Amino acid sequence: MAAGLTTPALELKGVRKQFGKTEIIRGIDLQVQQGERVAIIGPNGAGKSTLFNLISGRFAPSQGEIW
């Protein structure tokens, strides 16, 4: 492994989530490194809970990948 390169603790690439015709999450790309702290903020109905349900595996993404 090259110096300075680490494997992310969490990675989302092109993640989308739809419920029927309603698109809740639209193409999220996110990398979180080990030890890094990230805040997810936004108004009610913005998709924060859906994002955490995708990360936890409770929901499967409609498109994209989560590692």
C-alpha positions in Angstrom: 0.0 0.0 0.0 1.4 3.4 -1.0 2.3 5.9 1.8 -0.7 8.0 2.9 -3.3 5.7 1.4 -5.7 3.9 3.8 -8.8 1.8 3.4 -11.9 3.8 4.4 -13.9 2.4 7.4 -17.0 3.2 5.4 -17.6 4.1 1.7 -20.7 4.8 -0.3 -20.5 5.2 -4.1 -23.4 6.4 -6.2 -26.0 5.3 -3.6 -29.6 5.9 -4.4 -32.8 4.8 -2.6 -36.3 4.9 -3.9 -39.6 3.9 -2.4 -41.9 3.4 -5.3 -41.6 6.5 -7.5 -40.3 8.7 -4.7 -36.5 9.1 -4.7 -35.3 9.7 -1.1 -31.5 9.5 -1.6 -30.0 10.8 -4.8 -26.5 9.6 -5.7 -24.5 9.9 -2.4 -20.7 9.4 -2.5 -19.1 9.4 1.0 -15.8 8.1 2.5 -15.2 8.0 6.2 -11.7 7.1 7.5 -11.1 5.1 10.7 -11.2 7.5 13.7 -12.9 10.2 11.7 -16.1 11.8 13.0 -18.8 12.9 10.6 -22.1 14.7 11.3 -25.1 14.2 9.1 -27.4 17.2 9.5 -30.5 18.4 7.6 -34.2 19.3 8.0 -37.0 16.8 8.7 -37.6 14.6 5.7 -34.1 15.1 4.2 -33.2 11.4 4.2 -30.9 11.2 7.3 -32.7 8.1 8.8 -32.9 6.5 5.4 -29.1 7.0 5.0 -28.4 5.3 8.3 -30.8 2.5 7.5 -28.8 2.0 4.2 -25.5 2.0 6.1 -26.7 -0.5 8.7 -28.0 -2.8 6.1 -31.7 -2.5 7.1 -32.5 -1.1 3.6 -30.8 -2.2 0.4 -29.8 0.6 -1.9 -31.8 1.0 -5.2 -28.5 1.7 -6.9 -24.8 2.1 -5.9 -22.5 0.3 -3.4 -21.8 0.5 0.3 -18.6 -1.0 1.9 
